[in-house]
Amino acid sequence: MSSTVAKDHRADRRPCADPDAEQVSPAPARRAVEQRDHGRDDGVRNTPSATRPAYGDDPRAVDADVTGAVRAVLGDLLAGQVASAESVDALFGADLATRVARFTQGGGKLGRSRFVWWALRACGGAEPWQAHAALRIGAALELIQTCALVHDDVMDGARSRRGRPALHVEVAEQYADGPRGARLGQASAILAGDLALAWADDVIADTEMPRVTARRVRELWRAMRTEMVAGQYLDVQGEATADRSLARAVRAACLKSALYSVERPLALGAALAGAGPAATRALCSAGRCVGLAFQLRDDLLDVFGDPRETGKPAGGDVRSGKPTYLAAVARARAEASGDQSALDILHTTLGRADVSDTELAAVRAVFVATGARDTVEEKIRRLTAQGLRHLHSAVLEPESASRLETMLRSATGVTVGTASDLVDVSSRLTARNGETAPPPQGGAEPAPPPGSTAAADDGTGTEATGPERPAR
């Protein structure tokens, strides 16, 4: 297990305390922020008061519409940031800042934000300051997702996102009359992603929390940013070097998706709630398993999904040569069975930007004929079941834990499990500091670290050797 992940799973082994017992309470922190902001006129304010008119101080009001609450906070934050950008330079504000705001608000299911919220609530978080902080962190996660997607589209050469032109394509079309419109589009997208990341960091830095909580949240945030970039680098490096091993595919998926999309958001919610070590470990382990399953589902949808539903053209991973687990399993199966025809198809198509629809159909056929598709589907089911066992091993607020279970299943596309996979969440006791729930049926093994042999089992009866862990 990497040092960063190990640190996360050791999260704050002291019983969680009343926030006001720590050295900084929300009220003094708010006064300090207001004093620091005195005289600023950039349209950005650091207090979360924008959430109060609609939702008051009762987190239960947010429970009914978490997505709407996050969007309301996000809209206020973006309006301030765009106004600030326009005050710096009108062209910059119109061409770049406005596009970042529109992209961030223009789609997505806000899954990461909702994981933060329901982890907070499942761990007993019910204070107004916790609700305000969770909504702001949710908004920050949407901004960092904008950074990731805008940069990803440039690196992948994708021309559409969420059913409309990708940001770099849109800018290039705006300046198509000039000699360097395409180059400007790519450069603008890089800068737009950088701006979204800067805004996300601003939100985290300006969110009011007790000192101990703030330190823990920022540790998680810093780790998540680095892991996301590391996972993306493994993706593009794998494309360039044609390294499509099972171990590499799992490692990249864990860093880029499992941690960033599910585990870290759950850990952020637990940190805000002051959750004890048992609940934190259970949520992180559940997030690791389900997050990996989420990425595997995304790999399948890229090849077999309907572009009208996914919002991006089919076969993007094939054309870019992305080192997905699906492709790695297909290659391993073809090699094991001596299927030279399948190997030839994979060799001549993966990584070719001009792959035709007919050739893409041939790749799909290979993924089916080798059993790779079924193997990935089965792994998704097993990871989801394992993740739910981790979730059920924790003592959580029953209603919120049920919401989390629904989200975890939805993220992987697994809606039906066997009886042995299911635990009556409503029978769980209310979360308390340091308490543990009865062990789940059959026991809940710890989540495998990224790149471990347990994570890299290819379903063929053999296991891939985990890659060396990168220096931290």
C-alpha positions in Angstrom: 0.0 0.0 0.0 1.4 3.4 -0.9 2.3 5.8 1.9 -0.5 8.2 0.9 -3.1 5.5 1.0 -1.8 4.0 4.2 -2.0 7.4 5.8 -5.5 7.8 4.7 -6.6 4.4 6.2 -5.0 5.4 9.5 -7.1 8.6 9.4 -7.2 10.2 12.9 -7.4 7.3 15.3 -8.6 9.6 18.1 -12.3 9.7 18.9 -13.9 12.5 17.0 -14.6 15.5 19.2 -17.0 18.4 19.3 -15.6 20.9 16.7 -16.0 23.7 19.3 -13.7 21.8 21.6 -10.9 22.3 19.1 -9.0 25.6 18.9 -11.1 27.3 16.2 -14.8 27.4 16.0 -16.8 28.4 12.9 -17.8 31.7 14.3 -14.3 33.1 15.1 -13.1 31.6 11.8 -15.8 33.5 10.0 -14.9 36.8 11.7 -11.2 36.2 10.7 -12.2 35.6 7.1 -14.4 38.7 7.0 -11.6 40.8 8.4 -9.1 39.5 5.8 -11.6 40.2 3.0 -12.3 43.7 4.2 -11.6 46.0 1.3 -11.7 43.3 -1.3 -14.0 44.0 -4.3 -13.4 41.0 -6.5 -16.9 39.5 -6.2 -15.7 36.6 -4.2 -16.6 36.1 -0.5 -15.3 33.3 1.6 -18.4 32.7 3.9 -20.8 30.0 2.9 -23.8 32.3 3.7 -25.1 31.9 0.1 -26.4 28.5 1.0 -28.5 29.7 3.9 -31.4 31.5 2.2 -32.4 28.3 0.4 -31.5 25.7 2.9 -31.2 27.4 6.3 -29.1 25.8 9.0 -30.7 22.4 8.8 -28.8 19.8 6.8 -32.0 17.7 6.5 -33.2 20.4 4.1 -30.2 19.6 1.9 -30.9 15.8 2.1 -33.9 16.3 -0.1 -31.9 17.8 -3.0 -28.2 17.5 -2.6 -27.5 18.1 -6.3 -29.6 21.3 -6.2 -27.8 22.6 -3.1 -24.4 22.0 -4.6 -25.4 23.7 -7.9 -26.7 26.7 -5.9 -23.3 27.1 -4.1 -21.4 26.4 -7.3 -23.4 29.0 -9.1 -22.7 31.7 -6.5 -19.0 30.8 -6.4 -18.6 30.9 -10.2 -20.5 34.1 -10.5 -17.9 35.7 -8.2 -15.0 34.2 -9.9 -16.1 35.2 -13.4 -16.7 38.8 -12.2 -13.2 38.8 -10.7 -11.8 37.5 -14.0 -13.6 40.1 -16.0 -12.2 42.8 -13.7 -8.7 41.6 -14.6 -9.4 41.6 -18.3 -12.6 41.6 -20.2 -11.4 39.3 -23.0 -9.9 36.8 -20.6 -13.2 36.8 -18.7 -15.3 36.3 -21.8 -13.1 33.8 -23.6 -11.8 31.7 -20.7 -13.5 32.3 -17.4 -17.0 32.3 -18.7 -16.3 29.0 -20.6 -15.0 27.4 -17.4 -18.1 28.4 -15.5 -20.4 27.3 -18.3 -18.6 23.9 -18.7 -18.7 23.3 -14.9 -22.4 24.1 -14.7 -23.3 22.4 -18.0 -23.6 18.8 -17.1 -22.4 15.9 -14.9 -24.2 14.0 -12.2 -22.3 15.6 -9.3 -21.5 12.1 -8.0 -18.4 13.1 -6.2 -20.2 15.9 -4.5 -23.0 13.6 -3.4 -20.5 11.1 -2.1 -19.0 13.8 0.2 -22.5 14.7 1.4 -23.8 11.3 2.2 -20.5 10.2 3.8 -20.8 13.2 6.1 -24.4 12.4 6.9 -23.7 8.6 7.3 -21.0 9.4 9.8 -23.4 11.6 11.9 -22.5 15.0 10.5 -25.4 17.3 11.3 -24.0 20.7 12.3 -24.6 23.7 10.0 -20.9 24.4 9.6 -20.4 20.8 8.4 -23.2 21.2 5.8 -21.8 24.5 4.5 -18.3 23.0 4.2 -19.6 19.9 2.5 -21.4 21.9 -0.1 -18.4 24.0 -0.8 -16.1 21.0 -1.0 -18.7 19.5 -3.4 -18.4 22.6 -5.6 -14.6 22.4 -5.5 -14.8 18.8 -6.7 -16.9 19.9 -9.7 -14.2 22.5 -10.6 -11.4 20.0 -10.3 -13.5 17.6 -12.5 -13.7 20.5 -15.1 -9.9 20.7 -15.0 -9.6 16.9 -15.5 -12.1 16.7 -18.4 -10.9 19.8 -20.3 -7.3 18.6 -20.2 -8.3 15.0 -20.9 -10.1 16.1 -24.1 -6.9 17.9 -25.3 -4.7 14.9 -24.6 -7.2 12.4 -26.2 -7.9 14.7 -29.2 -11.6 14.3 -28.3 -13.9 16.7 -30.2 -17.0 16.5 -28.1 -18.0 16.4 -24.5 -21.4 16.2 -22.9 -23.1 16.3 -26.2 -21.4 19.6 -27.4 -18.0 20.6 -28.8 -15.1 20.2 -26.5 -13.7 23.4 -25.1 -10.6 23.4 -27.2 -12.7 22.7 -30.3 -15.1 25.5 -29.4 -12.3 28.1 -29.1 -10.7 26.8 -32.3 -13.9 27.3 -34.2 -14.3 30.8 -32.7 -10.9 31.7 -34.2 -11.0 29.6 -37.3 -10.4 32.5 -39.5 -6.9 33.0 -38.0 -3.8 31.0 -39.0 -3.4 29.4 -35.6 -7.0 28.7 -34.4 -6.4 25.1 -33.6 -3.3 25.9 -31.6 -5.1 28.6 -29.7 -7.9 26.2 -28.9 -5.5 23.7 -27.3 -3.6 26.4 -25.4 -6.9 27.9 -24.2 -8.1 24.5 -22.9 -4.9 24.0 -21.0 -5.3 27.4 -19.4 -9.0 26.8 -18.7 -8.2 23.6 -16.9 -5.5 25.4 -14.9 -8.0 28.2 -14.0 -10.6 25.6 -12.9 -8.0 23.9 -10.6 -7.0 27.3 -9.2 -10.6 28.1 -8.4 -11.1 24.7 -6.8 -8.1 25.4 -4.6 -9.5 28.8 -3.7 -12.8 27.2 -2.5 -11.0 24.7 -0.3 -8.6 27.4 1.1 -11.5 29.7 2.0 -13.9 27.1 3.5 -14.4 27.6 7.2 -13.6 24.6 9.3 -12.2 23.9 12.7 -8.4 23.8 12.6 -8.0 20.0 13.0 -10.7 19.3 10.4 -9.2 21.8 8.0 -5.8 20.2 8.3 -7.3 16.8 7.6 -9.4 18.0 4.6 -6.4 19.7 3.0 -4.2 16.6 3.4 -6.9 14.6 1.6 -7.3 17.3 -1.1 -3.5 17.5 -1.8 -3.3 13.7 -2.0 -6.2 13.6 -4.4 -4.9 16.2 -6.8 -1.5 14.4 -7.0 -3.2 11.0 -7.5 -5.4 12.3 -10.2 -2.5 13.7 -12.2 -0.4 10.5 -11.6 -3.2 8.4 -13.0 -3.6 10.6 -16.0 0.1 10.4 -16.7 0.1 6.6 -16.5 -2.7 6.7 -19.1 -0.9 8.9 -21.6 2.5 7.2 -21.0 0.8 3.9 -21.6 -0.7 5.2 -24.8 2.7 6.4 -26.0 4.6 3.3 -25.1 1.9 0.8 -25.8 2.3 -0.6 -22.3 -1.1 -2.3 -21.9 -0.3 -4.8 -19.1 -3.0 -5.8 -16.6 -1.0 -4.4 -13.7 -0.6 -1.0 -15.4 -4.3 -0.8 -16.3 -5.3 -1.5 -12.7 -2.8 0.9 -11.3 -3.9 3.8 -13.6 -7.6 3.1 -12.9 -7.1 3.1 -9.2 -5.2 6.4 -9.2 -7.2 8.2 -11.8 -10.7 7.0 -10.9 -11.1 4.8 -7.8 -9.3 7.2 -5.5 -10.4 10.5 -7.2 -14.0 9.6 -8.0 -15.1 7.6 -5.0 -12.6 7.0 -2.2 -11.4 10.5 -1.6 -14.8 12.1 -1.7 -16.0 9.6 0.9 -12.9 10.3 3.0 -13.6 14.0 2.7 -17.1 13.6 4.0 -15.9 11.4 6.9 -13.2 13.9 7.8 -15.8 16.7 7.9 -17.9 14.5 10.2 -15.0 13.8 12.5 -15.5 10.1 11.9 -13.6 7.5 13.9 -11.0 5.2 12.4 -13.3 2.2 11.9 -15.9 4.2 9.9 -13.2 6.0 7.9 -11.4 2.7 7.0 -14.7 1.1 5.9 -15.7 4.0 3.7 -12.3 4.2 2.1 -12.2 0.5 1.4 -15.7 0.6 0.0 -14.7 3.6 -2.2 -11.6 1.8 -3.5 -13.5 -1.2 -4.6 -16.5 0.6 -6.1 -14.2 3.3 -7.6 -12.3 0.7 -9.5 -15.5 -1.0 -10.6 -16.7 2.5 -11.8 -13.7 2.8 -14.0 -14.2 -0.7 -15.5 -17.8 0.2 -16.3 -16.6 3.4 -18.0 -14.2 1.3 -20.1 -17.0 -0.9 -21.2 -19.3 2.0 -22.0 -16.6 3.6 -24.1 -16.6 0.6 -26.4 -20.1 -0.7 -26.1 -22.1 2.3 -24.9 -24.5 4.6 -26.8 -22.8 8.0 -27.6 -26.2 9.6 -27.0 -26.1 8.4 -23.4 -22.4 8.7 -22.7 -22.0 12.1 -24.3 -18.8 11.2 -26.2 -18.1 9.3 -29.4 -17.8 5.5 -29.1 -14.3 3.9 -29.3 -12.3 6.9 -28.0 -10.2 4.6 -25.8 -9.5 2.3 -28.8 -8.4 5.2 -31.0 -6.2 6.8 -28.4 -4.7 3.4 -27.4 -5.6 3.9 -23.8 -4.3 1.1 -21.6 -7.6 -0.1 -20.3 -8.2 -3.2 -18.3 -10.6 -4.4 -20.9 -8.0 -4.3 -23.7 -5.4 -5.9 -21.4 -7.6 -8.8 -20.6 -8.5 -9.3 -24.2 -4.8 -9.4 -25.2 -3.9 -11.8 -22.3 -6.8 -14.1 -23.3 -5.8 -14.1 -27.0 -2.2 -14.8 -26.1 -3.1 -17.6 -23.8 -5.3 -19.3 -26.4 -3.0 -18.6 -29.3 -5.7 -16.6 -31.1 -3.5 -14.8 -33.6 -6.4 -13.3 -35.5 -7.6 -11.5 -32.4 -4.0 -10.3 -31.6 -3.6 -9.0 -35.1 -6.8 -7.0 -34.8 -5.8 -5.5 -31.5 -2.3 -4.7 -32.8 -3.5 -2.9 -35.9 -6.3 -0.9 -34.3 -5.4 0.1 -30.7 -3.9 3.5 -30.8 -4.9 4.4 -34.4 -6.8 7.7 -34.5 -8.3 6.9 -37.9 -10.0 3.6 -36.9 -13.1 3.1 -38.9 -16.5 2.0 -37.6 -16.0 -1.3 -39.3 -12.6 -1.8 -37.5 -14.1 -0.7 -34.2 -16.8 -3.3 -34.7 -14.0 -5.9 -35.1 -12.4 -4.8 -31.9 -15.8 -5.2 -30.1 -16.0 -8.7 -31.5 -12.6 -9.5 -30.1 -13.5 -8.2 -26.7 -16.6 -10.5 -26.8 -15.0 -13.6 -28.3 -12.0 -13.6 -26.0 -14.3 -13.4 -23.0 -12.8 -10.0 -22.0 -16.2 -8.3 -21.8 -17.7 -11.0 -19.6 -14.6 -11.0 -17.4 -14.8 -7.3 -16.8 -18.5 -7.5 -16.1 -17.9 -10.2 -13.5 -15.0 -8.2 -11.9 -17.4 -5.2 -11.6 -19.9 -7.4 -9.8 -17.3 -8.8 -7.5 -15.8 -5.4 -6.7 -19.2 -4.0 -6.1 -20.2 -6.8 -3.7 -16.8 -6.4 -1.9 -17.3 -2.7 -1.6 -20.8 -3.1 -0.1 -19.4 -5.6 2.5 -17.0 -2.9 3.5 -19.8 -0.4 3.8 -21.9 -2.7 5.8 -19.0 -3.4 8.3 -19.3 0.2 9.6 -21.6 1.7 12.1 -23.4 4.4 10.2 -26.6 6.4 10.3 -29.0 3.9 8.6 -30.9 6.2 6.3 -27.8 7.9 4.9 -26.0 4.6 4.7 -28.8 3.3 2.5 -28.4 6.4 0.2 -24.7 5.6 0.0 -25.4 2.0 -1.0 -27.7 3.1 -3.7 -25.1 5.5 -5.0 -22.4 2.9 -4.9 -24.5 0.4 -6.9 -25.5 3.1 -9.4 -21.9 4.1 -10.0 -21.0 0.6 -11.2 -24.3 -0.2 -12.9 -24.8 -3.2 -10.5 -28.4 -3.0 -9.2 -29.0 -6.6 -8.2 -26.9 -8.7 -5.9 -27.1 -12.1 -4.3 -28.5 -12.5 -0.8 -25.1 -13.0 0.6 -24.0 -9.7 -0.7 -26.7 -7.7 1.0 -26.9 -6.6 4.6 -30.0 -4.9 6.1 -28.7 -1.4 6.4 -31.7 -0.3 8.3 -30.7 -2.6 11.2 -27.4 -0.8 11.7 -27.0 1.3 14.8 -26.4 5.0 14.9 -22.8 5.9 14.4 -20.8 6.7 17.5 -17.2 7.6 18.0 -15.0 4.5 18.0 -17.9 2.0 17.7 -17.8 -0.9 15.3 -20.6 -2.8 13.7 -20.9 -6.6 13.7 -18.7 -8.1 10.9 -20.5 -8.7 7.6 -21.5 -12.2 6.5 -18.3 -13.9 5.3 -16.1 -11.1 6.6 -15.0 -8.0 4.8 -11.4 -8.2 3.6 -9.5 -5.0 3.3 -9.5 -3.3 -0.1 -6.5 -4.2 -2.2 -4.0 -1.4 -2.7 -3.7 0.0 -6.2 -1.8 -2.4 -8.5 -1.8 -5.3 -6.1 -2.2 -8.8 -7.4 -5.7 -9.0 -5.8 -6.7 -6.0 -7.8 -5.2 -7.2 -11.0 -6.7 -10.7 -11.1 -7.6 -11.1 -14.8 -10.3 -13.7 -14.2 -8.4 -16.4 -16.1 -7.1 -18.1 -13.0 -3.8 -16.2 -13.1 -2.8 -13.0 -11.4 -0.8 -10.1 -12.8 2.2 -9.0 -10.8 1.6 -5.5 -9.3 3.8 -2.7 -10.6 6.4 -1.0 -8.5 4.8 1.8 -6.4 5.8 5.3 -7.5 7.8 7.3 -5.1 5.7 9.6 -2.9 
